[in-house]
């Protein structure tokens, strides 16, 4: 594109795995995502039991106190011994969650609870798991009553039962509440914006593990207690607790509370201020280790009757009480564990907490379950092919099952095109880092073609994807066109990756260029094109995420880059969205770079070809913006006012964030509820294959 163109003993305030590692950072995944750049890391059918054996994620078991044998229950494994069913409605979810038999219940889509605040009464021996990132429970949650045991709740987003009152004493609407339950594992969920608590562990509930969750946008976050007895054994590890006021957690009369590798973050300048962090109350015995506290008020507090042993924690920008005292217990007397270093916790949790796309079931539009074919590429001749394009050419036309092109480390200077008749292709680097396998070329829009003419913007792409159900993983796609050396050339747009297809999954990659780095397009104006990028980096300076696709950039880093002449200035996005489509969504991500303050717009409205019927859309939400972002972050383009199109923010933070104004529209909570990742994906669940 042209640059021109709730509850008695708790105080009211003012206004938490695959065993030992996050789903995204298993041994193989840690190689794929790595820390090399500072990060990290369909159709509705009736619920039906699967006839095949349950997948590995359905048979996973808990760690921590949920793994300890007691009360006649040997560990926590949920519904692994039962059938696997997929649900998409409240009625289906209730049917299986409340049944006496064991079930693995896969939530595939958004379920809005009726009435608001309803908590489904889950019975024993259940695994309730979100399909990829699409499993949302809106306006309600789950209740585990006395004696209920062996329950796993994983990979779900539970949100938005908030009733407009910050310190709400009238609506007991929790995400997960337990009264006398035992052996419960709450793992890899996103819990937020509820009327009451996010998690309540009450009335002698015990053998509970809460791990790898995101807990945010709430007053009363996580309460443990509501009893005079001292029975609760609980492990709380690798949770990102952010923008919450109180109960972070508040732990009352717990026999053994083991908290480690949690990240508690109070971001300055937002509407939510922490009143305290971890609280050891009553007769609790707490061990708190290798956690990271940033900006928290009163980060660690204890009652005189409680014990609290601290070791290895990091405190930055905190103030007020930071207490410890007494002797507690040795967690390794109950179970084994290996904590991560406290310094690594923020990056680890920003990459790995919350729902993961790699867990779940494939939608009906994905490739068949036939074992994937693997083709190997190696520059040194040790593979089947020496170029990536040669491997693509070897994929049969109209192939019905997944073909994985495994590319060994090296720099592959070539252009690659995956044509529309070759769906279900994965291009995957096999190195230890996404930087080890690089596909790079240097065409620009104005570069002369051998047969005459020029490539144009779309034709300049290093990698062009025109086939549905494409995936790329653990590699770098780059366009290294040298603008400075080609000032005599007209047309400096230089695309690294162009997608013109549906269901494109980009996972753990780097896409690098200058102007027009990532073109997210569709096969035709009337075609749907959904793109989901996660755990990745996009690098550029002018309109470097652009096009008419419905594209999600999730849990990623957008790196702003100086121009060829050393100056700063540019535009992150340039959507050209059709009026009835979703545009570009940037969520749970970071926008930063070594550029001047207030020099970059978040986006501008591209009415491609002067088409006034278009309604360009960019939403940036729940992301961290550096000072490089302009205070008025949106810009006009081509004679069209951005204010006539769809540009908004929601709950962003950092030096580049700002309050609502006529130049900086902010979504309401209600509007934000309809602009989630799942809304963009429209029933598609990106699943690694």
SEPAFI-533181 format. One line per 4 residues: their letters; for each residue y, z, x of C-alpha. Coordinates in nm, 3 decimals, decimal comma, padded with zeros to 5 digits, always signed. Example, Ala and Ser with C-alpha at 12.3 -4.5 7.8 and 13.67 -1.06 7.14 Angstrom:
residues 2
as) -00,450/+00,780/+01,230  -00,106/+00,714/+01,367
***
This chain:
residues 689
xxxx) +00,000/+00,000/+00,000  +00,345/-00,086/+00,119  +00,552/+00,202/+00,250  +00,838/+00,064/+00,048
xxxx) +00,666/-00,004/-00,260  -01,274/+04,849/-01,803  -01,323/+05,204/-01,864  -01,310/+05,576/-01,822
xxxx) -01,317/+05,689/-01,458  -01,127/+05,395/-01,321  -00,752/+05,407/-01,276  -00,539/+05,145/-01,442
xxxx) -00,307/+04,947/-01,213  +00,046/+04,818/-01,265  +00,009/+04,492/-01,365  -01,888/+03,913/-00,339
xxxx) -02,709/+03,287/-00,051  -02,987/+03,175/+00,073  -03,074/+03,496/+00,252  -02,811/+03,578/+00,513
xxxx) -02,616/+03,247/+00,500  -02,416/+03,047/+00,247  -02,578/+02,753/+00,076  -02,353/+02,515/+00,266
xxxx) -02,429/+02,670/+00,603  -02,803/+02,679/+00,636  -02,936/+02,591/+00,979  -02,904/+02,219/+00,917
xxxx) -02,586/+02,253/+00,716  -02,409/+02,448/+00,987  -02,459/+02,149/+01,210  -02,331/+01,912/+00,944
xxxx) -02,021/+02,110/+00,852  -01,968/+02,307/+01,169  -01,652/+02,474/+01,286  -01,544/+02,197/+01,518
xxxx) -01,211/+02,142/+01,340  -01,147/+02,495/+01,226  -01,301/+02,464/+00,878  -01,616/+02,619/+00,770
xxxx) -01,728/+02,504/+00,684  -02,478/+01,282/-01,754  -02,557/+01,231/-02,039  -02,611/+01,537/-02,259
xxxx) -02,973/+01,591/-02,347  -03,149/+01,870/-02,526  -03,261/+02,153/-02,304  -03,610/+02,080/-02,186
xxxx) -03,857/+02,241/-01,952  -03,919/+02,059/-01,626  -04,272/+01,946/-01,570  -04,247/+01,944/-01,191
xxxx) -04,255/+02,245/-00,965  -03,925/+02,431/-00,946  -03,701/+02,321/-00,655  -03,639/+02,549/-00,359
xxxx) -03,309/+02,683/-00,492  -03,485/+02,797/-00,809  -03,732/+03,006/-00,612  -03,479/+03,170/-00,376
xxxx) -03,485/+03,548/-00,355  -03,213/+03,803/-00,297  -03,123/+03,999/+00,014  -02,960/+04,343/+00,043
xxxx) -03,045/+04,621/-00,200  -03,159/+04,365/-00,460  -03,447/+04,287/-00,225  -03,567/+04,649/-00,203
xxxx) -03,880/+04,741/-00,398  -03,812/+05,019/-00,651  -03,843/+05,110/-01,017  -04,161/+04,902/-01,040
xxxx) -03,981/+04,582/-00,938  -04,059/+04,413/-00,606  -03,741/+04,237/-00,500  -03,530/+04,002/-00,711
xxxx) -03,652/+03,648/-00,776  -03,532/+03,583/-01,130  -03,713/+03,325/-01,338  -03,906/+03,152/-01,060
xxxx) -04,239/+03,211/-01,237  -04,121/+03,042/-01,554  -04,015/+02,697/-01,663  -03,694/+02,526/-01,550
xxxx) -03,469/+02,419/-01,837  -03,131/+02,246/-01,845  -02,870/+02,362/-02,095  -02,536/+02,217/-02,200
xxxx) -02,443/+02,415/-02,510  -02,387/+02,781/-02,593  -02,680/+02,776/-02,835  -02,917/+02,644/-02,569
xxxx) -02,794/+02,896/-02,312  -02,837/+03,186/-02,552  -03,182/+03,068/-02,657  -03,325/+03,083/-02,307
xxxx) -03,116/+03,366/-02,159  -03,219/+03,603/-02,439  -03,585/+03,500/-02,445  -03,862/+03,738/-02,341
xxxx) -04,022/+03,480/-02,109  -03,902/+03,403/-01,754  -03,682/+03,094/-01,716  -03,477/+02,913/-01,457
xxxx) -03,178/+02,804/-01,666  -02,963/+02,525/-01,521  -02,614/+02,505/-01,669  -02,510/+02,140/-01,650
xxxx) -02,153/+02,116/-01,777  -01,882/+02,331/-01,930  -01,981/+02,576/-02,205  -01,689/+02,727/-02,396
xxxx) -01,788/+03,055/-02,558  -01,731/+03,120/-02,927  -01,595/+03,367/-03,008  -01,377/+03,419/-02,702
xxxx) -01,503/+03,715/-02,503  -01,867/+03,678/-02,605  -02,108/+03,814/-02,344  -02,459/+03,671/-02,374
xxxx) -02,720/+03,949/-02,359  -02,943/+03,833/-02,076  -03,300/+03,957/-02,071  -03,523/+04,024/-01,768
xxxx) -03,674/+03,762/-01,536  -03,400/+03,500/-01,555  -03,226/+03,275/-01,308  -02,905/+03,127/-01,448
xxxx) -02,767/+02,867/-01,210  -02,497/+02,602/-01,221  -02,589/+02,240/-01,160  -02,383/+02,155/-00,855
xxxx) -02,023/+02,251/-00,922  -02,033/+02,147/-01,289  -02,166/+02,470/-01,443  -01,872/+02,647/-01,611
xxxx) -01,871/+02,933/-01,859  -01,527/+02,946/-02,022  -01,395/+03,239/-02,226  -01,698/+03,463/-02,197
xxxx) -01,975/+03,588/-01,972  -02,301/+03,779/-01,944  -02,417/+04,131/-02,033  -02,723/+04,297/-01,876
xxxx) -02,824/+04,606/-02,071  -03,032/+04,913/-01,997  -03,365/+04,831/-01,835  -03,290/+04,461/-01,786
xxxx) -03,410/+04,364/-01,441  -03,486/+04,076/-01,206  -03,186/+03,860/-01,295  -03,012/+03,603/-01,073
xxxx) -02,672/+03,453/-01,158  -02,578/+03,181/-00,910  -02,349/+02,886/-00,853  -02,146/+02,923/-01,172
xxxx) -01,776/+02,924/-01,248  -01,703/+03,193/-01,509  -01,340/+03,191/-01,613  -01,053/+03,219/-01,855
xxxx) -01,111/+03,491/-02,112  -00,763/+03,625/-02,028  -00,568/+03,716/-02,343  -00,216/+03,724/-02,202
xxxx) -00,199/+04,097/-02,125  -00,224/+04,184/-01,755  -00,347/+04,540/-01,791  -00,552/+04,465/-02,102
xxxx) -00,702/+04,774/-02,264  -00,810/+04,604/-02,585  -01,034/+04,317/-02,474  -01,346/+04,416/-02,280
xxxx) -01,416/+04,057/-02,178  -01,599/+04,060/-01,842  -01,758/+03,779/-01,645  -02,068/+03,991/-01,567
xxxx) -02,128/+04,342/-01,698  -02,431/+04,562/-01,630  -02,512/+04,886/-01,812  -02,827/+05,040/-01,667
xxxx) -02,971/+04,716/-01,525  -03,153/+04,690/-01,195  -03,249/+04,424/-00,942  -02,963/+04,183/-01,000
xxxx) -02,833/+03,917/-00,761  -02,487/+03,760/-00,819  -02,441/+03,482/-00,567  -02,212/+03,184/-00,494
xxxx) -02,008/+03,208/-00,812  -01,638/+03,154/-00,883  -01,521/+03,435/-01,114  -01,157/+03,443/-01,225
xxxx) -00,890/+03,500/-01,486  -01,079/+03,726/-01,725  -00,933/+03,971/-01,976  -01,106/+04,269/-01,816
xxxx) -01,330/+04,288/-01,510  -01,490/+04,010/-01,313  -01,793/+04,225/-01,232  -01,871/+04,567/-01,379
xxxx) -02,175/+04,753/-01,242  -02,201/+05,049/-01,479  -02,411/+05,338/-01,597  -02,661/+05,377/-01,312
xxxx) -02,724/+05,006/-01,256  -02,890/+04,977/-00,917  -03,052/+04,746/-00,662  -02,767/+04,501/-00,694
xxxx) -02,652/+04,241/-00,440  -02,322/+04,054/-00,479  -02,283/+03,776/-00,220  -02,083/+03,464/-00,134
xxxx) -01,864/+03,475/-00,446  -01,499/+03,390/-00,501  -01,321/+03,657/-00,706  -00,959/+03,579/-00,790
xxxx) -00,664/+03,574/-01,031  -00,748/+03,903/-01,195  -00,622/+04,256/-01,241  -00,943/+04,462/-01,243
xxxx) -01,177/+04,281/-01,011  -01,500/+04,466/-00,946  -01,582/+04,815/-01,073  -01,887/+05,024/-00,993
xxxx) -01,956/+05,352/-01,168  -01,895/+05,487/-01,520  -02,149/+05,762/-01,458  -02,168/+06,119/-01,331
xxxx) -02,503/+06,041/-01,167  -02,536/+05,921/-00,809  -02,802/+05,650/-00,834  -02,650/+05,309/-00,765
xxxx) -02,762/+05,119/-00,455  -02,548/+04,808/-00,400  -02,485/+04,548/-00,128  -02,161/+04,350/-00,133
xxxx) -02,128/+04,086/+00,137  -01,951/+03,757/+00,211  -01,720/+03,764/-00,091  -01,368/+03,618/-00,090
xxxx) -01,148/+03,848/-00,300  -00,808/+03,687/-00,338  -00,499/+03,750/-00,549  -00,633/+04,049/-00,738
xxxx) -00,467/+04,385/-00,801  -00,723/+04,666/-00,821  -01,096/+04,747/-00,798  -01,162/+04,533/-00,494
xxxx) -01,413/+04,693/-00,545  -01,374/+05,048/-00,672  -01,705/+05,223/-00,608  -01,763/+05,549/-00,796
xxxx) -02,068/+05,773/-00,747  -02,280/+05,517/-00,566  -02,573/+05,658/-00,372  -02,555/+05,375/-00,116
xxxx) -02,278/+05,115/-00,105  -02,299/+04,866/+00,181  -01,999/+04,632/+00,215  -01,983/+04,379/+00,496
xxxx) -01,827/+04,044/+00,586  -01,593/+04,038/+00,287  -01,247/+03,877/+00,298  -00,975/+04,055/+00,100
xxxx) -00,655/+03,852/+00,085  -00,318/+03,930/-00,073  -00,094/+03,626/-00,032  +00,276/+03,710/-00,013
xxxx) +00,513/+03,563/-00,264  +00,273/+03,529/-00,555  +00,285/+03,708/-00,888  -00,009/+03,934/-00,805
xxxx) +00,021/+04,226/-00,563  -00,275/+04,436/-00,452  -00,260/+04,807/-00,528  -00,562/+04,887/-00,310
xxxx) -00,863/+04,727/-00,148  -01,204/+04,891/-00,100  -01,221/+05,234/-00,266  -01,498/+05,492/-00,209
xxxx) -01,477/+05,726/-00,507  -01,645/+06,038/-00,637  -01,959/+06,112/-00,438  -02,006/+05,760/-00,305
xxxx) -02,160/+05,705/+00,038  -02,014/+05,379/+00,173  -02,068/+05,176/+00,489  -01,793/+04,917/+00,543
xxxx) -01,828/+04,677/+00,834  -01,709/+04,347/+00,981  -01,477/+04,269/+00,691  -01,134/+04,108/+00,709
xxxx) -00,828/+04,245/+00,527  -00,516/+04,028/+00,514  -00,190/+04,143/+00,357  -00,358/+04,413/+00,148
xxxx) -00,180/+04,727/+00,036  -00,387/+05,042/+00,096  -00,676/+04,834/+00,227  -00,938/+05,113/+00,247
xxxx) -00,915/+05,442/+00,060  -01,150/+05,728/-00,023  -01,168/+06,041/-00,231  -01,209/+06,373/-00,056
xxxx) -01,558/+06,403/-00,209  -01,672/+06,058/-00,088  -01,790/+05,943/+00,253  -01,686/+05,618/+00,416
xxxx) -01,795/+05,487/+00,756  -01,594/+05,195/+00,897  -01,689/+04,974/+01,189  -01,576/+04,635/+01,319
xxxx) -01,321/+04,556/+01,049  -01,004/+04,350/+01,105  -00,669/+04,435/+00,942  -00,375/+04,195/+00,956
xxxx) -00,047/+04,241/+00,773  -00,182/+04,539/+00,578  +00,007/+04,855/+00,488  -00,055/+05,199/+00,344
xxxx) -00,379/+05,396/+00,341  -00,665/+05,297/+00,569  -00,915/+05,579/+00,559  -01,262/+05,679/+00,664
xxxx) -01,456/+06,000/+00,703  -01,793/+06,169/+00,681  -02,136/+06,028/+00,749  -02,308/+05,779/+00,523
xxxx) -02,641/+05,600/+00,585  -02,800/+05,326/+00,794  -02,841/+05,008/+00,583  -03,115/+04,886/+00,819
xxxx) -03,330/+05,172/+00,700  -03,350/+04,983/+00,369  -03,334/+04,612/+00,464  -03,259/+04,386/+00,758
xxxx) -02,932/+04,197/+00,796  -02,717/+04,042/+01,067  -02,341/+04,057/+01,002  -02,108/+03,781/+01,117
xxxx) -01,813/+03,868/+01,337  -01,513/+03,989/+01,139  -01,287/+03,731/+01,305  -01,499/+03,445/+01,165
xxxx) -01,498/+03,574/+00,808  -01,190/+03,394/+00,666  -01,295/+03,047/+00,777  -01,658/+03,114/+00,690
xxxx) -01,577/+03,220/+00,335  -01,313/+02,956/+00,271  -01,586/+02,705/+00,348  -01,889/+02,874/+00,202
xxxx) -01,797/+03,104/-00,087  -01,825/+02,995/-00,447  -02,035/+02,724/-00,615  -02,185/+02,458/-00,392
xxxx) -02,252/+02,096/-00,472  -02,582/+02,110/-00,287  -02,749/+02,329/-00,547  -02,845/+02,191/-00,886
xxxx) -03,008/+01,898/-01,055  -02,922/+01,533/-01,043  -02,775/+01,364/-01,345  -02,957/+01,090/-01,529
xxxx) -02,750/+00,824/-01,356  -02,866/+00,909/-01,006  -03,151/+00,756/-00,813  -03,508/+00,832/-00,904
xxxx) -03,693/+01,123/-00,749  -03,905/+00,895/-00,534  -03,899/+01,005/-00,170  -03,605/+00,856/+00,016
xxxx) -03,652/+00,579/+00,269  -03,490/+00,650/+00,606  -03,352/+00,381/+00,837  -03,236/+00,487/+01,183
xxxx) -02,941/+00,347/+01,378  -02,886/+00,406/+01,750  -02,659/+00,226/+01,995  -02,906/+00,277/+02,278
xxxx) -03,183/+00,085/+02,101  -03,393/+00,392/+02,020  -03,353/+00,335/+01,645  -03,459/+00,059/+01,411
xxxx) -03,109/-00,092/+01,422  -02,823/-00,087/+01,668  -02,542/-00,125/+01,413  -02,477/+00,044/+01,083
xxxx) -02,417/-00,287/+00,907  -02,759/-00,413/+01,016  -02,919/-00,112/+00,849  -02,717/-00,171/+00,531
xxxx) -02,828/-00,533/+00,533  -03,190/-00,413/+00,542  -03,156/-00,218/+00,217  -03,326/-00,419/-00,060
xxxx) -03,099/-00,561/-00,326  -03,094/-00,357/-00,646  -03,292/-00,080/-00,479  -03,397/+00,187/-00,728
xxxx) -03,429/+00,488/-00,497  -03,237/+00,661/-00,222  -03,210/+00,498/+00,122  -03,079/+00,723/+00,398
xxxx) -02,925/+00,550/+00,698  -02,951/+00,809/+00,975  -02,697/+00,726/+01,246  -02,747/+00,882/+01,586
xxxx) -02,446/+01,012/+01,783  -02,220/+00,749/+01,930  -01,912/+00,540/+01,860  -01,991/+00,235/+01,648
xxxx) -01,702/-00,011/+01,668  -01,771/-00,226/+01,366  -01,681/-00,277/+01,005  -01,933/-00,178/+00,742
xxxx) -01,963/-00,302/+00,385  -02,206/-00,160/+00,130  -02,216/-00,434/-00,138  -02,239/-00,361/-00,509
xxxx) -02,607/-00,462/-00,533  -02,717/-00,186/-00,292  -02,677/+00,148/-00,476  -02,823/+00,486/-00,376
xxxx) -02,733/+00,456/-00,007  -02,655/+00,756/+00,215  -02,498/+00,709/+00,558  -02,550/+01,028/+00,754
xxxx) -02,469/+01,124/+01,111  -02,745/+01,310/+01,292  -02,533/+01,485/+01,554  -02,445/+01,852/+01,582
xxxx) -02,090/+01,777/+01,465  -01,923/+01,532/+01,229  -01,727/+01,418/+01,537  -02,045/+01,305/+01,715
xxxx) -02,102/+00,996/+01,501  -01,795/+00,774/+01,465  -01,759/+00,444/+01,280  -01,425/+00,292/+01,382
xxxx) -01,235/-00,036/+01,374  -00,872/-00,146/+01,398  -00,792/-00,401/+01,129  -00,464/-00,373/+00,938
xxxx) -00,337/-00,549/+00,629  -00,148/-00,799/+00,845  -00,425/-00,860/+01,098  -00,510/-01,235/+01,106
xxxx) -00,860/-01,323/+00,982  -01,070/-01,557/+01,195  -01,078/-01,817/+00,917  -00,711/-01,795/+00,836
xxxx) -00,493/-01,562/+00,638  -00,481/-01,185/+00,678  -00,710/-00,904/+00,571  -00,477/-00,736/+00,323
xxxx) -00,483/-00,364/+00,256  -00,828/-00,340/+00,094  -00,981/-00,583/+00,341  -00,865/-00,377/+00,638
xxxx) -01,117/-00,100/+00,567  -01,347/+00,010/+00,845  -01,605/+00,114/+00,585  -01,600/-00,043/+00,237
xxxx) -01,824/+00,098/-00,036  -01,877/-00,116/-00,346  -02,212/+00,029/-00,457  -02,257/+00,317/-00,701
xxxx) -02,421/+00,647/-00,608  -02,313/+00,625/-00,243  -02,306/+00,928/-00,012  -02,164/+00,987/+00,336
xxxx) -02,224/+01,299/+00,539  -02,164/+01,450/+00,886  -01,970/+01,165/+01,045  -01,623/+01,027/+01,111
xxxx) -01,481/+00,708/+00,962  -01,164/+00,596/+01,139  -00,913/+00,316/+01,158  -00,741/+00,325/+01,497
xxxx) -00,496/+00,039/+01,441  -00,212/+00,086/+01,692  +00,115/+00,059/+01,502  +00,330/+00,100/+01,811
xxxx) +00,161/-00,187/+01,991  +00,180/-00,414/+01,685  +00,541/-00,386/+01,574  +00,559/-00,765/+01,544
xxxx) +00,283/-00,758/+01,282  +00,379/-00,746/+00,916  +00,153/-00,514/+00,718  +00,061/-00,190/+00,892
xxxx) -00,154/-00,049/+00,613  -00,487/+00,028/+00,780  -00,765/+00,171/+00,564  -01,044/+00,376/+00,717
xxxx) -01,259/+00,417/+00,404  -01,237/+00,218/+00,081  -01,447/+00,311/-00,220  -01,467/+00,080/-00,520
xxxx) -01,763/+00,232/-00,700  -01,872/+00,521/-00,922  -02,036/+00,848/-00,816  -01,928/+00,846/-00,452
xxxx) -02,008/+01,174/-00,275  -01,835/+01,242/+00,059  -01,965/+01,561/+00,215  -01,870/+01,706/+00,552
xxxx) -01,692/+01,401/+00,693  -01,364/+01,309/+00,864  -01,160/+01,014/+00,738  -00,884/+00,939/+00,987
xxxx) -00,598/+00,692/+01,006  -00,223/+00,661/+00,964  -00,095/+00,468/+00,661  -00,340/+00,421/+00,368
xxxx) -00,630/+00,609/+00,527  -00,846/+00,667/+00,217  -00,842/+00,411/-00,064  -01,023/+00,545/-00,372
xxxx) -01,049/+00,245/-00,599  -01,267/+00,123/-00,885  -01,476/-00,192/-00,912  -01,236/-00,326/-01,178
xxxx) -00,943/-00,198/-01,382  -01,169/-00,119/-01,677  -01,439/+00,048/-01,466  -01,478/+00,419/-01,401
xxxx) -01,478/+00,525/-01,039  -01,551/+00,890/-00,961  -01,525/+01,022/-00,606  -01,604/+01,376/-00,494
xxxx) -01,511/+01,483/-00,141  -01,591/+01,831/-00,015  -01,600/+02,020/+00,316  -01,413/+01,733/+00,475
xxxx) -01,093/+01,623/+00,649  -00,849/+01,345/+00,563  -00,590/+01,258/+00,829  -00,285/+01,035/+00,783
xxxx) +00,086/+01,004/+00,715  +00,187/+00,751/+00,447  +00,014/+00,723/+00,107  -00,304/+00,817/+00,284
xxxx) -00,501/+00,916/-00,026  -00,435/+00,645/-00,284  -00,582/+00,428/-00,556  -00,690/+00,424/-00,920
xxxx) -01,017/+00,619/-00,900  -01,079/+00,962/-01,050  -01,102/+01,139/-00,715  -01,150/+01,505/-00,623
xxxx) -01,067/+01,646/-00,280  -01,227/+01,991/-00,292  -01,255/+02,264/-00,028  -01,121/+02,032/+00,237
xxxx) -00,836/+02,000/+00,488  -00,568/+01,735/+00,454  -00,407/+01,691/+00,794  -00,053/+01,554/+00,813
xxxx) +00,013/+01,331/+01,112  +00,332/+01,215/+01,281  +00,434/+00,850/+01,265  +00,381/+00,609/+01,551
xxxx) +00,733/+00,679/+01,680  +00,691/+01,059/+01,681  +00,887/+01,120/+01,363  +00,761/+01,324/+01,070
xxxx) +00,763/+01,211/+00,711  +00,529/+01,070/+00,456  +00,335/+01,100/+00,133  -00,006/+01,255/+00,086
xxxx) -00,109/+01,075/-00,233  -00,017/+00,757/-00,418  -00,224/+00,738/-00,737  -00,228/+00,425/-00,955
xxxx) -00,418/+00,582/-01,241  -00,483/+00,416/-01,575  -00,334/+00,602/-01,871  -00,673/+00,707/-02,009
xxxx) -00,822/+00,820/-01,677  -00,804/+01,116/-01,442  -00,624/+01,051/-01,114  -00,633/+01,248/-00,790
xxxx) -00,719/+01,620/-00,788  -00,673/+01,829/-00,473  -00,835/+02,169/-00,526  -00,921/+02,473/-00,314
xxxx) -00,797/+02,293/-00,004  -00,544/+02,319/+00,279  -00,258/+02,080/+00,356  -00,115/+02,123/+00,705
xxxx) -00,048/+01,949/+01,034  +00,164/+01,936/+01,348  +00,470/+01,787/+01,177  +00,822/+01,900/+01,093
xxxx) +00,890/+02,143/+00,812  +00,974/+01,998/+00,470  +00,893/+01,643/+00,581  +00,602/+01,541/+00,353
xxxx) +00,578/+01,475/-00,019  +00,259/+01,566/-00,200  +00,271/+01,228/-00,367  +00,447/+00,940/-00,535
xxxx) +00,366/+00,722/-00,834  +00,219/+00,383/-00,751  +00,249/+00,142/-01,042  +00,043/-00,126/-00,870
xxxx) +00,189/-00,470/-00,931  +00,472/-00,316/-01,132  +00,230/-00,231/-01,415  +00,424/-00,003/-01,651
xxxx) +00,109/+00,077/-01,852  -00,027/+00,288/-01,569  +00,013/+00,668/-01,574  -00,037/+00,786/-01,215
xxxx) -00,171/+01,140/-01,177  -00,198/+01,391/-00,893  -00,273/+01,759/-00,944  -00,270/+01,999/-00,649
xxxx) -00,414/+02,338/-00,738  -00,545/+02,658/-00,582  -00,461/+02,521/-00,238  -00,274/+02,641/+00,070
xxxx) +00,035/+02,437/+00,153  +00,205/+02,458/+00,491  +00,581/+02,448/+00,543  +00,552/+02,074/+00,600
xxxx) +00,552/+02,022/+00,223  +00,894/+01,945/+00,076  +01,049/+02,185/-00,174  +01,069/+01,892/-00,417
xxxx) +00,719/+01,761/-00,347  +00,709/+01,447/-00,566  +00,886/+01,113/-00,519  +00,959/+00,795/-00,715
xxxx) +00,810/+00,463/-00,614  +00,879/+00,102/-00,700  +01,152/+00,179/-00,952  +00,936/+00,414/-01,159
xxxx) +01,026/+00,782/-01,199  +00,755/+01,027/-01,110  +00,875/+01,247/-01,395  +00,744/+00,989/-01,642
xxxx) +00,395/+01,020/-01,495  +00,152/+01,307/-01,432  +00,229/+01,524/-01,130  +00,177/+01,900/-01,125
xxxx) +00,065/+02,205/-00,929  -00,116/+02,525/-01,014  -00,161/+02,852/-00,825  -00,088/+02,712/-00,480
xxxx) +00,003/+02,941/-00,190  +00,146/+02,926/+00,159  +00,488/+02,848/+00,302  +00,497/+02,510/+00,128
xxxx) +00,431/+02,646/-00,221  +00,712/+02,709/-00,463  +00,801/+02,831/-00,811  +00,812/+02,615/-01,122
xxxx) +01,123/+02,404/-01,167  +01,224/+02,066/-01,304  +01,142/+01,923/-00,961  +00,818/+02,116/-00,929
xxxx) +00,610/+02,122/-01,251  +00,342/+02,389/-01,273  +00,046/+02,382/-01,511  +00,013/+02,661/-01,764
xxxx) -00,313/+02,856/-01,759  -00,422/+02,664/-02,067  -00,343/+02,328/-01,909  -00,517/+02,429/-01,588
xxxx) -00,830/+02,505/-01,787  -00,855/+02,133/-01,862  -00,792/+02,023/-01,505  -01,094/+02,167/-01,327
xxxx) -01,320/+01,977/-01,087  -01,579/+01,946/-01,364  -01,324/+01,776/-01,590  -01,269/+01,509/-01,326
xxxx) -01,641/+01,449/-01,270  -01,714/+01,404/-01,639  -02,077/+01,511/-01,651  -02,172/+01,388/-01,304
xxxx) -02,311/+01,655/-01,072  -02,279/+01,550/-00,705  -02,603/+01,653/-00,538  -02,692/+01,596/-00,174
x) -02,970/+01,343/-00,123
***
